Amino acid sequence: MIRLYTAATPNGRKVSIALEELGLPYEVERVRLDAGEQLSPAFLARNPNHKIPVLDDDGLVVWESGAILLHLAETRDPNGVLLSKDPRRRIEAIQYAFFQTGGIGPNLGRLGAQLRKPAAERNPEMMELFGEEVSRLLGVLERILADGRPYLAGDYSIGDVMHYPWLQPLHALQAPPLFENERVVAWVERCAARPAVQRGMRVPE
């Protein structure tokens, strides 16, 4: 049995999308972040870093979204749906997964944290720093997609799953930094059309 401890955040939805893409049965336990449930002794026993998502795969507990996706791809994906069996395509997909955890994730997260503050409390230097880096990273994705590939590693992979829940809100808001990169916009829309992505984005309900 697979149990996913999650919340309605981009990192949580990476895992629900992956589970839906692989067609795996799983149970969902919603972690109420606003109530501090991630700090409870029961949750800390699963993840000492008190962050979602956490996956319990038949007793094997994995945390950190990238590690969870890699675990699922290596143990539950015999047909290479999310991670190609071809060595070159495989490492390319892993490369883009790591690129997300070190790039779009932290920078967009910190920019979003500033934007959620009242205007008078925002740090202009931080806004500029993280805003410029998000724009630069979107330009990198635009260059990656410039050769006409439909997805980041050519075929759909964990690299796309890692990026999509973070970039989908920019698309929904029609944020200018995203819409300056037409190939990235088309990629977001391509991912959004996948039925498994649509199901995964509704978790937890």
C-alpha positions in Angstrom: 0.0 0.0 0.0 1.2 3.5 -0.9 0.2 6.4 1.4 0.9 10.0 0.5 1.1 12.6 3.2 0.6 15.9 1.4 -1.0 19.3 1.1 -2.2 21.5 -1.7 1.2 22.9 -2.6 3.4 22.6 -5.7 5.8 20.1 -4.0 2.9 18.0 -2.8 1.3 17.9 -6.2 4.5 16.6 -7.9 4.0 13.3 -6.2 0.3 13.0 -6.8 0.9 13.7 -10.5 3.6 11.0 -10.6 1.3 8.5 -8.9 -1.5 9.3 -11.3 0.8 9.1 -14.3 1.9 5.6 -13.2 -1.6 4.5 -12.5 -0.7 3.4 -8.9 -3.4 3.0 -6.2 -2.6 5.2 -3.2 -4.2 6.6 -0.1 -4.0 10.3 0.7 -3.6 11.8 4.2 -3.9 15.6 4.1 -1.4 17.4 6.3 -3.0 20.7 7.5 -0.1 23.1 7.4 -2.0 26.0 8.7 -2.8 23.9 11.9 0.9 22.9 12.3 0.2 19.2 11.7 3.7 19.0 10.0 5.2 19.7 13.5 3.4 16.9 15.3 5.5 14.0 16.7 3.8 11.6 14.4 4.7 13.6 11.3 8.3 14.3 12.5 8.8 10.6 13.0 8.3 10.3 9.2 10.2 13.4 8.2 12.4 15.2 10.7 12.5 18.2 8.3 8.7 18.7 8.9 7.9 19.3 5.2 5.4 17.7 2.8 5.3 15.5 0.8 6.1 12.2 2.5 5.5 8.8 0.9 5.1 5.6 2.8 5.6 2.8 0.2 4.7 -0.4 2.0 6.8 0.6 5.0 9.6 2.4 3.2 9.2 6.1 4.1 10.7 8.6 1.6 10.7 12.4 1.9 11.9 15.2 -0.4 9.8 15.4 -3.6 12.7 14.7 -5.9 13.7 11.6 -4.0 10.1 10.4 -4.0 9.8 10.7 -7.7 13.1 9.0 -8.3 12.1 6.2 -6.0 8.8 5.7 -7.8 10.5 5.8 -11.2 13.0 3.2 -10.1 10.7 0.8 -8.3 7.2 1.3 -9.7 7.8 2.3 -13.3 8.8 -0.9 -15.2 7.8 0.6 -18.6 9.8 3.8 -18.2 6.8 6.1 -18.2 8.5 8.8 -16.1 12.1 7.7 -16.5 13.4 6.3 -19.7 15.4 3.1 -19.7 17.7 4.6 -22.3 20.8 5.8 -20.3 21.1 9.2 -22.1 17.4 10.1 -21.8 17.4 8.8 -18.2 20.2 11.1 -17.0 18.7 14.0 -18.9 15.4 13.5 -17.1 17.2 13.3 -13.7 19.2 16.4 -14.6 16.0 18.4 -15.1 14.5 17.1 -11.9 17.6 18.4 -10.0 17.5 21.6 -12.0 14.0 22.3 -10.6 15.0 21.6 -7.0 17.9 24.0 -7.2 16.4 26.6 -9.5 12.7 27.3 -10.1 11.6 25.8 -6.7 13.6 27.8 -4.2 13.6 31.1 -6.2 9.9 31.1 -7.1 9.2 30.1 -3.5 11.1 33.0 -2.0 9.6 35.4 -4.5 6.2 34.2 -3.6 6.9 34.5 0.1 7.7 38.2 -0.5 4.6 38.7 -2.7 2.3 37.3 0.0 3.5 39.9 2.5 1.7 43.3 2.7 3.3 45.7 0.3 4.8 47.8 3.1 6.6 44.7 4.5 8.2 43.5 1.2 11.9 43.7 0.8 12.6 45.4 -2.6 16.1 43.9 -2.9 14.8 40.4 -2.3 11.9 41.0 -4.8 14.4 42.2 -7.4 16.9 39.4 -6.8 14.5 36.5 -6.9 12.4 38.1 -9.6 15.4 38.4 -11.9 16.5 34.8 -11.2 13.0 33.4 -11.9 13.1 35.3 -15.3 16.5 34.0 -16.0 15.5 30.4 -15.2 12.4 30.7 -17.4 14.7 31.8 -20.2 16.8 28.7 -19.7 13.7 26.5 -20.1 12.9 28.5 -23.2 16.3 27.6 -24.7 15.9 23.9 -23.7 12.6 23.8 -25.6 13.9 25.7 -28.6 14.7 22.6 -30.6 11.0 21.7 -30.8 11.0 18.9 -28.2 7.6 18.5 -26.6 8.9 18.0 -23.1 12.1 18.9 -21.3 13.9 15.6 -21.8 12.2 14.9 -25.1 9.8 12.4 -23.7 7.6 13.2 -20.7 9.5 12.5 -17.5 10.1 13.3 -13.9 11.7 16.5 -15.1 8.4 17.8 -16.3 6.5 16.5 -13.3 8.9 18.5 -11.0 8.5 21.8 -12.9 4.8 21.8 -13.8 3.1 22.4 -10.4 5.4 25.4 -9.8 4.8 27.0 -13.2 1.1 26.3 -13.5 0.2 29.2 -11.1 2.2 31.6 -13.2 0.2 30.6 -16.2 -3.1 30.9 -14.2 -2.1 34.4 -13.2 -0.8 35.2 -16.7 2.4 36.4 -15.1 4.5 38.4 -17.6 7.8 36.6 -16.8 6.3 33.3 -18.0 4.4 34.8 -21.0 7.7 36.3 -22.3 8.7 32.7 -23.1 6.2 31.3 -25.6 7.7 27.8 -25.7 7.5 27.5 -22.0 3.9 28.6 -22.1 3.1 26.0 -24.7 4.9 23.4 -22.6 2.8 24.3 -19.5 -0.4 24.0 -21.6 0.8 20.6 -23.0 1.4 19.3 -19.5 -2.0 20.7 -18.3 -3.8 18.7 -21.0 -2.6 15.4 -19.6 -5.5 13.7 -17.7 -3.1 12.3 -15.1 -1.8 15.8 -14.4 -5.3 17.1 -14.0 -6.1 14.4 -11.5 -2.9 14.9 -9.6 -3.5 18.6 -9.3 -6.7 18.0 -7.5 -5.0 16.1 -4.7 -5.7 16.6 -1.9 -9.3 17.5 -2.5 
